């Protein structure tokens, strides 16, 4: 999906083209952060592009097709590291498609279903990332605790110093909060479906990477200079956690969705029943509040 020439966090920006030509589609486009393209086991690439660039519904302009990675016109340009690490969390590459021909039968679900397919995949993908981030955070916190008991600074172990204890405590709290929210999202996906769980999925995709990144950062502080090497796994962990604030949708996109859904939640409810009224008091209400309130009523003041 991701393309270097457009803001791919908005999937409707996908600019690559899939053009029908008889019994084939002709594909042209430039992609990057393509998973597994340099892996010798990779034989098929799922390519997303526009089959109806001028369609009125921008969510039905895109389609997905299967492309053999050795088809004429497919060229892997380069491997792409993530913050200096190759293969974190997978082998990513830049790939160019130039007049690649594939049979019409290689299309997935049919023309115009690409955005729909992307959303179907991204929900489970996002929760999978969050589950792995919780596991990563557990490993990092354990290393931080063990290191804190081994290192002595200013006459005390790090484990005896308040700043370290506070960070360890906060890390445990944050992990458990993230775990519970992830479990709630997973339960909703299983019981009411991905669409109904989209706010919970978006919330965990914001919470888990930020939680993990903070804990890794604290661990690096506890390890000192050694934490900046990869002797203790922390540098790779930092690259992974930072990446996952972008992969499968950046924090900003998810926060926008959460906010819109939250506003929509109250549009058809009666604030008189919920106690959530947000309007300004009327003149009469303000006067009644003044007469019955704790503060002096202007009418009772003597001048």
N, C-alpha and C positions, 0 to 999 in steps of 0.2 A: 504493500500500500504506500509506503513512505517514499516521497520524491524530493530531491534536493532543491528543485526550482519553485516549490510552492509550500505554503504552510500546511503540512500534512496532518496537523492536529484537527483540522476541519476536513473530514474525509471527502466532502463534496468538492474539494479543491483538486482532487486527483485529475491530472491533465493528460496522462497517457491515453492513447487511442486504440480501440479495438474496432476495426472496420470490416464489415462483411464483404466478401468477394467470392461469389459463387458458393461452393461447398466449404470454403475456408474463411477464417478470420485472419486479417493482417494486423499485426501488433507492432506498435512503435511507442517507445517510452524509455525513460531513465529512472531507475529506482535505486535507493540505497537503504542500508540497514536491513538487507534481505537476509532472512535467517537461513543458515545452512548452505548457502550457495557454494562455498568452498569445501564443504564436507563431501568426500568421495561417495558417501552413501546417498547423497541427495540426487534424485533422478527427475523429480517433478517440481515445478515452481507454480504456485498459485498466483496468477497475475490479475491485478485489478486495474481497469481502465474504463474509459467512456465509450459506450456504444451508441449513445444518443446525446451528443454534446449540447444540443439546442432544446432538449426536452423541457417542458414547462415545470415538471416536478424534479427539482435538483437532486432529490434522493433516489430517483430512478434512472439517472443518466449513466450510472456505472454498472459494470458487469464483472464477473470473475471467470477466468478460463484457466485450464490446465495447460502448462507449457513444458515440454521436455527440455531439460537443461542443456542437452547437446543439439538442440534444433538449430539449423542455420540462422544466424542473426542474433543469437543469444551470446553475449560476451560478458564474462565476469571481469570487471575493470580492476578491482583491488579489494583486499581485505580491509575491514574498518575496525580499528581498536576502539574501546570505550575507556576514556580517561587513561590511556596508555596500556590497557589490558586487552589482549585478543582472546575472544572466546568467553567474555563476560557479558551477559550470562549465556550467550550462544555465539556461534560463528556468523558474524555479520559481514556483508559485502555490498559493494556498489555493482549493479548489473545494468547493462544497456541492452535494449531490445530494438533491433533494426530490421523492419520488414519481415518479422517472424511470422510464418504461416502455421496455423494449427487447424485441425478439422472443426467444423461447426459443432460437432458433437462433444467437443471438449468444454463447452460452456457449462457452468454450474447453475442449476435451477432454471436458467433462462435469462434472456436479456433484461436488464434493469433491476436485477436482484442482488447486485454486488454490495450495496450499502446494507441491505437487510442481512446478507450473509456475514458481513463484517461485524455487525452488532451481535449476531448470534454467537460468534466466536469470541468477541471481546469480553462479554460478561463472565463466562467461565475462565477465560484467560486471566482476567484481572483478579479474580478470587484466588486463582492458583498462585499468582505472584505474591499475594498477601499471605497465603499459607506458608510459602517458602521464606518470606521475610520474617515471619514470627519464629520459624526454626533458626534462621540466621541470627536473629537477635538473641535467642537463647544461648547459642554457641558463643557469641561475643560477650554476653554478660558473664557466662561461666569463666571465660578467659580473663575478663576484667577482675572478677573476684579472686581468682587464684593469683593473679599478678599482684593485686593489692596486698595479699598476705605475705608475699615474697620480698617486696621492695620496702626499704627503710629510707625515710627522708626526715631530716630534722628530729632525729631521735625516736621516731615512731614509724610503725608500718603504715603504708597508705590506708590499710583497712581500719586503722584506728583514728584516721583524720576525718573530721566532720564532712568536708566537701566531698570526699570519696563515698562515705556512707550515704549522703543525701543523693548522690548520683546513682548509686546502686539501688537505693530504695525507689527512686523515681523510675529507673529502668524497669524494675519488676512491675510497678504499677502500670506503666505504659504498655508493657507486653500483654498483661492480663486484660487491659481495656481493649486493646486491638484484637486479642483472641476472641473475646466475647462478641465484639461487633462483627468479626469475620464469621463466627458461628451463626449469628443471627442472619447475616446475609445468605449464608449457605442454606440455612433452614428455609428461608423464604424462597430461594431459587428452587428448592425441592418441592415446596408445598404450593406456592402460588405462581411460580414462573419468573423468568428473568426480567420481563417487562415490569411486573409489579414490584420487583426487588431492585429496580434500577437506582433508586436513591441510596439504598443501603450499600449496593455495589460501589457506587461513586464515593460514598463516605469511607469505606475501607480502603479504596484505592488512594485516597488522600492521606488517611491516618497511618496506614502501615508503613509506607516508604519513609514518611517524615519521622515516625517513631524509630524505625530502624537506623536511619541516618544519624539521628541524635545519639542513640546508644553507641553506635560505632565511633562517633566523634569523641564521646566521653571515654571510651576504651582506649582510643589513640592517646588521649591526654594521660591516662593512667600508665600506659606503656612508654611514654616519652618518645625519644628518638626512634626506638625500636618499632613503635607503632606506625611510623611512616614507611618502613620497609614492608615487604610482604612475608617476613619471617613468621609473623603471627596471624596471617590471613586478613589483617585489618585493612590494608590498602585495597585489596580486591573487594572486600566487603563494602568499603566506602564507595568504590566505583559502582558496585551493583545497586546499592541503595539509592545513590544519586541518579543513576540511569532510570530506575523504576519510578522516579517522579516525572518522567517523560514518557516512557514506554506505555503503550496501550492507553494513551491519552494523558496530557500533562495535568498537573494539579489545578491549573486555572480553569480548564474546561470542565473538570469534575465539580469544582466549587460553583461554577456558574450553573451547572445542571442542578446541583443540590439546592441552591438558592431559589431557582425558578420553581422547582417542585415544592419547596417549602411555602412559597408565596401562594402557589396554586392550591395547596392544602386547605387554606382558610378562605378561599374566594366563595365557596358555597356553604359556609357554616355560619351559624348565628352567634356572634360574640356575646350575646346576652346569656347563652348557655355555657360558654366556655370561660367567661371572665377575661377575655382577651381583647376587649375594645381598645381601639387605637385613636379614636377621634378626639378632637378638642372638646372640653366642657362647654356647654352653652352658658350664656350669661346667667340664666336662672339657676342652673346647676352650680355655677361658681358661687353665687350668693348663698345658696342653701348650704354648700360646703363650708362657707365662711361662718355661717350662723351656728353650725353644729360641730365645727372643728376644734382642735386643741389650741389654735392660735387666737390672739385677740381679734375680735370682730371690730372693724373700723367704726361701726355705728356706736360701739360702747366706749370708744376712746374719748377722753376729754382733752380738749386743746387749751 
